[in-house]
């Protein structure tokens, strides 16, 4: 078996996605200050320079029915045993996955480290670490994606990191987006009394109410041991006081009947559904279901059914030091939504004013990416993360197969560890993204390519965006490898060196997001 492994074929998009927008609503649709062109998470990190390859070539989809390597055993809704570290036999040089703009894993890891604990490796998803940092990729002129591919050498001989960057058009202003009908499903169980949970939700929801447009609508459902519709779908207009009263009345109660909350929330959303607007369910919870229907599959089926029948998608926002990461991720995935995690007022502002506005409007449905590595120049490769988002290669152009939903102002980054052949020269890889128009459901594709000469410099001498991507990926990989079951990425520095590199990046840029990353790595190094 090769040392680092090659990304093999996977089953379908697995369970992912957490809760990403709770208090968001307001921001989602509001006009919070700040740059509109962000990815799911942080400040600009990519310099203006970027490498482009030669004219893109369409990826060579394999014929249906051809034998492929699965690397792990599929279970249920695309979950699998194992991860993306298995080796795919030659000539398997395709990698296919559904797009993901979640950031919750990184937020929850930072919260855990701040409390003096290393995160459970099972909760660490590298793609969510990487996508927590905005990239300055070129934006497309209209709907759809731009594709940027670049890379650099690692300290391990013949191994490089290759970055695939996808970007949607800039987000429109508050008054240019379609109206929204938002159903907030708020966990008011006893555990939500912890500081940084329900209190944070109340504050964020109140701010949101003041910033939404008059033609937006809001409903409020609470759940503890039972679920209750506190506020039916209400057009804001002159009714903001009524919404504020409902929010101010939120108080922690008993157990967590998450199943009842989800069912009541979707029922309220369906009853108040408006034609021609964006209909969303926003779930705010610690996802620690302990009463009522606690069977994940039953809860998930309700989400999937309403999404299919009524087009109502789910956004999840996770809170709390004890947090049901796996369940929330699966809920958002089944609801074609996104996830984020908040623990401070700063987090809430980032989620609601920066991230959430990009989740109101969609520019792409069922978006998937496929990267074709050239067997003449590439000996093996591995996709970093996206373990639960992988799609069978032959399903790339099967539009019945679920992908990811992406809105305006987003960037999506995928990072590969690639071992080139000795003396390799020429075409290295072509990346293609395929998506459906949100309204017409017509398919579209865009491609970009990269040559071997793009890998001439060290990762640590590359432009800033690639260095940030590498730092975030190496950090996630170190946390995932803490259980000893996985080998490290090629060229991985120890946490002490990585902390110094992150600190240097933060010092040179003055970027507070990078400062927080450096502090998190330093704390992980101390705990490890």
Secondary structure by P-SEA (a helix, b strand, c coil): ccccccccccccccbbbcccccccccccccccccccccccccccccccbbbbcccccccccccccccccccccccccccccccccccccccccbbbbccccccaaaaaaaaaaaaccccccccccaaaaaacbbbbccccccccccccccccccccccbbbbbbbbbcccccccccccccbbbbbccccccccccccaaaaaaaaaaaaacccccbbbbbbbbccccccccccccccccaaaaaaaaaacccccccaaaaaaaaaaaaaaaaccccbbbbbbbbcccccccccccaaaaaaaaaaaaaaccbbbbbbbbccccaaaaaaaaaaaacccccccccaaaaaaaacccccccccccccbbbbbbbbcccccccbbbcccccccccccccccccbbbbbbcccbbbbbbbbcccccccccccbbbbbbbccccccbbbbbbccccccccccccccccaaaaaaaaaaaaaaaaaacccccccccccccaaaaaaaaaaaaaacccaaaaaaaaaaaaaaaac
